[in-house]
């Protein structure tokens, strides 16, 4: 995807929705699913990481009660989910290997969902939530 299109879909759309929500209710917690390797400096070589970093940075300036930026790495689909990308079926055999070799790079969709709920209900001491944080929150 070209940068203007990616920027419009990732930054502009997210910020529009978040701005409207923050005007309606400043006591709300906003959870944004970003991605591992997001660039908070907004100066890196990877376009998507810069755009995600800018989005995270600007979200944290809005007057929400709290903003959490979740940075999942590899997402392992949860068995039984119906709306999972089809290519996950073909790559699912790699999950045990990744969990063994790079445990802080993989989590499940279920863990991500539980972590979002947990952070919203119980709070968390970080606004940038990496895979290790996702697992920690999901298991509490």
Rosetta blueprint (number, residue, H / E / L):
1 X L
2 X L
3 X H
4 X H
5 X H
6 X H
7 X H
8 X H
9 X H
10 X H
11 X H
12 X H
13 X H
14 X H
15 X H
16 X H
17 X H
18 X H
19 X H
20 X H
21 X H
22 X H
23 X H
24 X H
25 X L
26 X L
27 X L
28 X L
29 X E
30 X E
31 X E
32 X E
33 X E
34 X L
35 X L
36 X L
37 X L
38 X L
39 X L
40 X L
41 X L
42 X L
43 X L
44 X L
45 X L
46 X L
47 X H
48 X H
49 X H
50 X H
51 X H
52 X H
53 X H
54 X H
55 X H
56 X H
57 X H
58 X H
59 X H
60 X L
61 X L
62 X L
63 X L
64 X L
65 X L
66 X E
67 X E
68 X E
69 X E
70 X E
71 X L
72 X L
73 X L
74 X E
75 X E
76 X E
77 X L
78 X L
79 X L
80 X L
81 X L
82 X L
83 X L
84 X L
85 X L
86 X L
87 X H
88 X H
89 X H
90 X H
91 X H
92 X H
93 X H
94 X H
95 X H
96 X H
97 X H
98 X H
99 X H
100 X H
101 X H
102 X L
103 X H
104 X H
105 X H
106 X E
107 X E
108 X E
109 X H
110 X H
111 X H
112 X H
113 X H
114 X H
115 X H
116 X H
117 X H
118 X H
119 X H
120 X H
121 X H
122 X H
123 X L
124 X L
125 X L
126 X L
127 X L
128 X E
129 X E
130 X L
131 X H
132 X H
133 X H
134 X H
135 X H
136 X H
137 X H
138 X H
139 X L
140 X L
